[in-house]
Amino acid sequence: MDLLTVFGVVFGVAAIVAGVSLEGGNFTSLFQLEAFVIVLGGTLGAVMIQNTWARFYDGVKLLRFAFVKARQVDRESLSVLLEWGDQAKLNGLLVFESIEANGISPFAKRGLELLANGVSAVLEDALQREVDAYERNYLAAARIWQQAGGYAPTFGILGAVLGLIQVTGHMLEPSQLGQGIAVAFVATLYGLALANLVFLPLFGKIRAQVDSELRFRRLYLDGLLAISRKESPHTIETRLAGDVRERSAELLG
């Protein structure tokens, strides 16, 4: 589990609450149910209007990507391909009919099945279409959170306007003015906070996960194509070494 996502949200909210407290404010004033309903409800409604039910549902399912670690495209990924290349060189492509499937991604497994069944001629087209479909569908689903990040500040402003309308409607009732003003300003805060602390970061994290999976699939696509051409493991390693991202390099980057 990627705890950095949870830590980031908690840290961001804590920073806002701490800032209000340091300024002498009462952090309980930040909790306004009316403002929250206006901003969150309006944002989700706008996103639903812009998308189909299937796309919206897929976007919600992708939330899990923000809480799991991305698949690493590292030296271990390349070593698996090199091992397959050795087996193909020694025993031919039919060796993949009996290869142990445990731990192999479904994408790589389909590629091995194509090789074993003697249809390597369509390997590139079939797997490339799958990569393209994954990229198209998953990025489109992830963009619902980018859309939410765009709508949330607008509904924050809408909540502020509604709060000010409430204020002007109770100018002769001072006891009602505070509630309206609170809703107005807190709604703006909710809109900005949800956009910049939740929705847009979620989109960025999910997109990074999708990009990582795409790098993994493209590495295996290139490796399987090289195996289908009966290239030597050394040639495969030379060709793909530049695509491998070591974890140490990732940390330094």
C-alpha positions in Angstrom: 0.0 0.0 0.0 1.2 3.5 -0.9 0.8 5.3 2.5 2.2 8.5 0.9 -1.2 9.3 -0.5 -2.9 9.0 2.9 -0.1 10.9 4.6 -0.3 13.7 2.0 -4.0 14.3 2.6 -3.7 14.2 6.3 -0.7 16.5 6.3 -2.4 19.0 4.0 -5.6 19.1 6.1 -3.6 19.4 9.3 -1.6 22.3 7.8 -4.8 24.2 6.9 -6.3 23.6 10.4 -3.0 24.6 12.1 -2.8 27.7 10.0 -6.3 28.8 11.1 -5.4 28.1 14.7 -2.2 30.1 14.5 -4.1 33.0 13.2 -6.4 32.8 16.3 -9.4 31.4 14.5 -11.6 28.6 15.6 -11.0 25.5 13.4 -14.6 24.3 14.0 -15.8 27.2 11.9 -14.3 25.3 8.9 -16.9 22.6 9.1 -20.0 23.8 7.2 -22.2 21.0 6.0 -24.1 23.3 3.6 -20.9 24.4 1.9 -19.7 20.9 1.7 -22.9 19.6 0.1 -22.9 22.5 -2.5 -19.3 22.0 -3.6 -19.0 18.2 -3.5 -22.5 17.6 -4.8 -22.2 20.1 -7.6 -18.8 18.9 -8.6 -19.8 15.3 -8.9 -23.0 16.2 -10.7 -21.1 18.2 -13.3 -18.6 15.3 -13.8 -21.5 12.8 -14.2 -23.1 15.1 -16.9 -19.8 15.2 -18.8 -19.3 11.4 -18.8 -21.2 8.1 -19.4 -22.1 5.9 -16.4 -19.5 3.4 -17.5 -16.7 6.0 -17.7 -17.7 7.5 -14.3 -17.7 4.0 -12.7 -14.3 3.2 -14.2 -12.9 6.4 -12.8 -14.2 5.6 -9.4 -12.7 2.1 -9.6 -9.3 3.7 -10.5 -9.2 5.3 -7.0 -7.5 2.2 -5.8 -4.5 3.1 -8.0 -3.8 6.0 -5.6 -3.2 3.7 -2.7 -1.1 0.9 -4.2 2.5 1.1 -5.3 3.2 1.4 -9.0 4.7 -1.6 -10.9 8.4 -1.1 -11.2 10.0 -1.4 -14.6 13.4 -2.5 -13.3 16.2 -4.9 -13.8 14.1 -7.8 -12.6 11.5 -7.2 -15.3 14.3 -7.4 -17.9 15.8 -10.5 -16.4 12.5 -12.4 -16.9 12.6 -11.5 -20.6 16.2 -12.6 -20.9 15.3 -15.9 -19.2 12.5 -16.5 -21.7 14.9 -15.6 -24.5 17.3 -18.3 -23.3 14.6 -20.9 -23.2 13.4 -20.0 -26.7 17.0 -20.2 -28.0 17.5 -23.7 -26.5 14.1 -25.3 -26.9 12.2 -23.2 -29.5 9.0 -21.2 -29.1 7.0 -24.3 -28.2 8.6 -24.2 -24.7 6.1 -21.5 -23.8 3.3 -24.0 -24.0 4.3 -25.5 -20.6 5.8 -22.4 -19.0 4.8 -21.8 -15.4 2.1 -19.0 -15.5 2.3 -18.0 -11.8 3.6 -14.5 -11.4 3.3 -13.7 -15.0 1.1 -10.7 -15.9 -2.0 -11.4 -18.1 -0.5 -9.2 -20.8 2.8 -11.1 -21.0 0.9 -14.4 -20.7 -1.1 -13.6 -23.8 2.1 -12.8 -25.7 3.6 -16.1 -24.7 0.5 -17.9 -25.8 0.7 -16.3 -29.2 4.3 -17.4 -29.5 3.6 -20.9 -28.4 0.7 -21.3 -30.8 2.8 -20.2 -33.7 1.1 -17.0 -34.5 4.0 -14.7 -33.8 3.2 -12.9 -37.1 0.3 -11.2 -35.4 2.0 -10.7 -32.0 2.9 -7.1 -32.5 -0.5 -6.0 -33.8 -2.4 -7.9 -31.1 -0.4 -6.7 -28.2 0.0 -3.1 -29.5 -3.8 -2.9 -29.9 -4.1 -4.0 -26.3 -1.6 -1.4 -25.1 -3.4 1.3 -27.0 -6.7 0.3 -25.6 -5.4 0.3 -22.1 -3.9 3.7 -22.5 -7.0 5.2 -24.1 -9.5 3.7 -21.7 -7.6 4.1 -18.4 -6.5 7.7 -19.1 -10.0 8.7 -20.1 -11.4 7.2 -16.9 -8.7 9.0 -14.8 -9.6 12.3 -16.3 -12.8 12.4 -14.4 -10.7 13.5 -11.4 -9.0 16.2 -13.5 -12.5 17.4 -14.5 -13.6 17.4 -10.8 -10.5 19.5 -10.0 -11.6 22.0 -12.6 -15.2 22.2 -11.4 -14.7 22.3 -7.7 -13.4 25.9 -7.4 -16.3 27.0 -9.6 -18.8 25.4 -7.2 -16.9 27.0 -4.4 -17.6 30.4 -5.9 -21.3 29.3 -6.4 -21.5 28.4 -2.7 -20.1 31.8 -1.8 -22.7 33.5 -4.0 -25.5 31.5 -2.4 -24.1 32.4 1.1 -24.1 36.1 0.2 -27.6 35.8 -1.1 -28.6 34.4 2.2 -26.9 37.4 3.9 -28.7 40.0 1.9 -32.0 38.3 2.6 -31.4 38.7 6.3 -29.9 42.1 6.6 -32.4 43.0 9.3 -31.7 39.8 11.2 -28.1 40.1 12.6 -28.3 36.6 14.1 -28.6 35.1 10.6 -25.8 37.0 9.0 -22.9 35.0 10.5 -24.2 31.7 9.1 -24.5 33.1 5.6 -21.1 34.7 5.6 -19.5 31.5 7.0 -21.1 29.4 4.2 -19.9 31.9 1.6 -16.2 31.8 2.6 -16.0 28.2 3.7 -17.6 27.1 0.3 -14.8 28.9 -1.5 -12.2 27.2 0.8 -13.8 23.8 0.2 -13.7 24.3 -3.6 -10.1 25.2 -3.7 -9.0 22.6 -1.1 -10.9 19.7 -2.8 -9.5 20.7 -6.2 -5.8 21.1 -5.1 -5.6 18.7 -2.2 -7.8 15.8 -3.4 -9.0 15.8 -7.0 -6.0 17.0 -9.0 -3.5 15.1 -6.9 -5.6 12.0 -7.3 -5.5 12.5 -11.1 -1.8 12.9 -11.0 -1.2 9.8 -8.9 -3.6 7.6 -11.0 -2.0 8.9 -14.2 1.5 8.0 -12.9 0.2 4.5 -12.2 -1.2 4.2 -15.7 2.1 5.5 -17.2 4.1 2.9 -15.1 1.9 0.1 -16.3 2.3 1.3 -19.9 6.1 1.3 -19.6 5.9 -2.2 -18.2 3.7 -3.5 -21.1 5.8 -1.8 -23.7 9.0 -3.3 -22.3 7.4 -6.8 -22.5 6.0 -6.1 -26.0 9.5 -5.2 -27.3 11.0 -8.2 -25.5 8.5 -10.7 -26.8 8.9 -9.3 -30.3 12.7 -9.8 -30.0 12.1 -13.3 -28.8 9.8 -14.0 -31.8 12.6 -12.8 -34.1 14.9 -15.3 -32.3 17.3 -12.6 -31.2 19.9 -13.7 -28.7 19.5 -12.7 -25.0 22.5 -10.5 -25.3 20.9 -8.6 -28.2 17.6 -8.3 -26.3 19.4 -6.9 -23.3 21.3 -4.4 -25.4 18.1 -3.3 -27.1 16.0 -2.9 -23.9 18.5 -1.8 -21.3 17.8 1.8 -22.0 14.1 1.3 -21.2 14.8 -0.2 -17.8 14.5 2.2 -14.9 16.3 1.0 -11.8 14.8 1.9 -8.5 17.9 3.7 -7.4 17.7 6.0 -10.4 14.1 6.7 -9.7 14.9 7.7 -6.1 17.7 10.0 -7.3 15.3 11.5 -10.0 
